[in-house]
Amino acid sequence: QVQLVESGGVLVRAGGSLTLSCAASGNIASINTMGWYRQAPGLQPELVALITFGNKISYADFVEGRFTISRDSAKNTVYLQMNDLKPEDTAVYYCYYRSRYGFRYWGQGTQVTVSS
């Protein structure tokens, strides 16, 4: 089992910035992928960004250069720096972990609210 604990979700004004953090614990595989999904009210969850153990990164198209994902593998922690936030970024953001063997876990989520 892997436990994921997110933090950093807050209410922020449009154009503002914030950083989400996610700490993983438990049976952490030496090679893994971590990232972030989000789910806005009434919508399906969507991928935001992923980062592999080798720091290969991918972003959803809607990120448009505004977000930066990074990780500290020594601390089993992944970050999502979000800039130029828009009201449509309002969602619950979930941390994601996938081991090299395909086991997948999600955190409990952290609410990000962007006011216009």
C-alpha positions as a Markdown table, in Angstrom:
| # | Residue | x | y | z |
|---|---|---|---|---|
| 1 | Gln | 0.0 | 0.0 | 0.0 |
| 2 | Val | 1.0 | 3.6 | -0.7 |
| 3 | Gln | -0.4 | 6.6 | 1.1 |
| 4 | Leu | -0.5 | 10.0 | -0.5 |
| 5 | Val | -1.1 | 13.2 | 1.4 |
| 6 | Glu | -1.7 | 16.4 | -0.5 |
| 7 | Ser | -1.4 | 19.9 | 0.9 |
| 8 | Gly | -1.5 | 23.4 | -0.4 |
| 9 | Gly | -5.0 | 23.8 | -1.7 |
| 10 | Val | -6.4 | 27.3 | -1.0 |
| 11 | Leu | -8.7 | 30.0 | -2.2 |
| 12 | Val | -6.7 | 32.3 | -4.6 |
| 13 | Arg | -7.6 | 35.1 | -6.9 |
| 14 | Ala | -7.4 | 34.8 | -10.7 |
| 15 | Gly | -3.9 | 35.4 | -11.8 |
| 16 | Gly | -2.4 | 34.2 | -8.6 |
| 17 | Ser | -0.1 | 31.4 | -7.8 |
| 18 | Leu | 0.1 | 28.5 | -5.4 |
| 19 | Thr | 2.1 | 25.3 | -5.0 |
| 20 | Leu | 0.6 | 21.9 | -4.2 |
| 21 | Ser | 2.7 | 19.2 | -2.4 |
| 22 | Cys | 2.1 | 15.5 | -2.1 |
| 23 | Ala | 4.1 | 13.2 | 0.1 |
| 24 | Ala | 4.1 | 9.5 | -0.5 |
| 25 | Ser | 4.7 | 6.9 | 2.1 |
| 26 | Gly | 4.4 | 3.2 | 2.5 |
| 27 | Asn | 5.6 | 0.6 | 0.0 |
| 28 | Ile | 7.3 | 3.0 | -2.4 |
| 29 | Ala | 8.7 | 1.4 | -5.5 |
| 30 | Ser | 12.2 | 2.5 | -6.4 |
| 31 | Ile | 10.9 | 3.4 | -9.9 |
| 32 | Asn | 7.6 | 5.1 | -10.1 |
| 33 | Thr | 5.6 | 7.8 | -11.7 |
| 34 | Met | 3.8 | 10.5 | -9.8 |
| 35 | Gly | 1.6 | 13.3 | -10.8 |
| 36 | Trp | -1.7 | 15.2 | -10.4 |
| 37 | Tyr | -5.2 | 14.8 | -11.6 |
| 38 | Arg | -8.1 | 17.2 | -11.0 |
| 39 | Gln | -11.8 | 17.0 | -10.9 |
| 40 | Ala | -14.1 | 20.0 | -11.2 |
| 41 | Pro | -17.7 | 19.9 | -10.0 |
| 42 | Gly | -19.9 | 17.9 | -12.4 |
| 43 | Leu | -16.9 | 16.9 | -14.6 |
| 44 | Gln | -14.8 | 13.8 | -15.1 |
| 45 | Pro | -11.3 | 13.6 | -13.5 |
| 46 | Glu | -8.6 | 14.8 | -15.9 |
| 47 | Leu | -4.9 | 14.5 | -15.9 |
| 48 | Val | -2.9 | 17.6 | -15.1 |
| 49 | Ala | 0.7 | 16.5 | -15.1 |
| 50 | Leu | 2.9 | 13.5 | -14.7 |
| 51 | Ile | 6.6 | 13.1 | -13.8 |
| 52 | Thr | 8.5 | 9.8 | -14.0 |
| 53 | Phe | 11.3 | 8.7 | -11.8 |
| 54 | Gly | 13.7 | 9.8 | -14.5 |
| 55 | Asn | 12.0 | 13.2 | -14.6 |
| 56 | Lys | 10.3 | 12.7 | -17.9 |
| 57 | Ile | 7.4 | 15.2 | -17.7 |
| 58 | Ser | 4.0 | 15.5 | -19.5 |
| 59 | Tyr | 1.3 | 18.1 | -19.2 |
| 60 | Ala | -2.3 | 18.4 | -20.2 |
| 61 | Asp | -2.9 | 20.9 | -23.0 |
| 62 | Phe | -4.8 | 23.2 | -20.8 |
| 63 | Val | -1.7 | 23.8 | -18.6 |
| 64 | Glu | -0.4 | 26.1 | -21.4 |
| 65 | Gly | 3.0 | 26.6 | -19.7 |
| 66 | Arg | 1.3 | 27.9 | -16.5 |
| 67 | Phe | 2.1 | 24.9 | -14.2 |
| 68 | Thr | 5.4 | 23.2 | -13.3 |
| 69 | Ile | 5.6 | 19.7 | -11.9 |
| 70 | Ser | 8.7 | 18.6 | -10.0 |
| 71 | Arg | 9.7 | 15.9 | -7.6 |
| 72 | Asp | 12.1 | 15.2 | -4.8 |
| 73 | Ser | 12.6 | 11.5 | -5.1 |
| 74 | Ala | 14.6 | 11.3 | -1.8 |
| 75 | Lys | 11.6 | 12.6 | 0.0 |
| 76 | Asn | 9.0 | 10.8 | -2.2 |
| 77 | Thr | 7.3 | 14.1 | -2.8 |
| 78 | Val | 5.9 | 15.7 | -5.9 |
| 79 | Tyr | 5.0 | 19.3 | -6.3 |
| 80 | Leu | 2.8 | 21.3 | -8.7 |
| 81 | Gln | 3.6 | 25.0 | -9.0 |
| 82 | Met | 0.6 | 26.7 | -10.5 |
| 83 | Asn | 0.9 | 30.3 | -11.9 |
| 84 | Asp | -1.6 | 32.5 | -13.6 |
| 85 | Leu | -4.5 | 30.6 | -12.2 |
| 86 | Lys | -7.9 | 30.9 | -13.8 |
| 87 | Pro | -11.4 | 30.3 | -12.4 |
| 88 | Glu | -11.6 | 27.2 | -14.6 |
| 89 | Asp | -8.7 | 25.8 | -12.7 |
| 90 | Thr | -11.0 | 25.4 | -9.7 |
| 91 | Ala | -11.2 | 21.8 | -8.8 |
| 92 | Val | -10.1 | 19.1 | -6.3 |
| 93 | Tyr | -6.6 | 18.2 | -7.1 |
| 94 | Tyr | -5.5 | 14.6 | -6.5 |
| 95 | Cys | -2.0 | 13.3 | -6.2 |
| 96 | Tyr | -1.3 | 10.2 | -8.2 |
| 97 | Tyr | 1.2 | 7.4 | -7.9 |
| 98 | Arg | 2.0 | 4.5 | -10.2 |
| 99 | Ser | 4.6 | 1.9 | -9.5 |
| 100 | Arg | 6.7 | 0.2 | -12.1 |
| 101 | Tyr | 4.4 | -2.8 | -11.7 |
| 102 | Gly | 1.3 | -0.8 | -12.5 |
| 103 | Phe | -0.2 | -0.4 | -9.0 |
| 104 | Arg | -2.0 | 2.9 | -8.9 |
| 105 | Tyr | -3.0 | 5.1 | -5.9 |
| 106 | Trp | -4.7 | 8.5 | -5.5 |
| 107 | Gly | -4.6 | 10.8 | -2.5 |
| 108 | Gln | -7.7 | 12.2 | -0.8 |
| 109 | Gly | -7.5 | 15.5 | -2.7 |
| 110 | Thr | -7.0 | 19.1 | -2.0 |
| 111 | Gln | -9.4 | 21.9 | -3.0 |
| 112 | Val | -8.2 | 24.7 | -5.2 |
| 113 | Thr | -10.6 | 27.5 | -5.7 |
| 114 | Val | -9.8 | 30.4 | -8.0 |
| 115 | Ser | -12.0 | 33.5 | -7.7 |
| 116 | Ser | -12.6 | 35.8 | -10.6 |
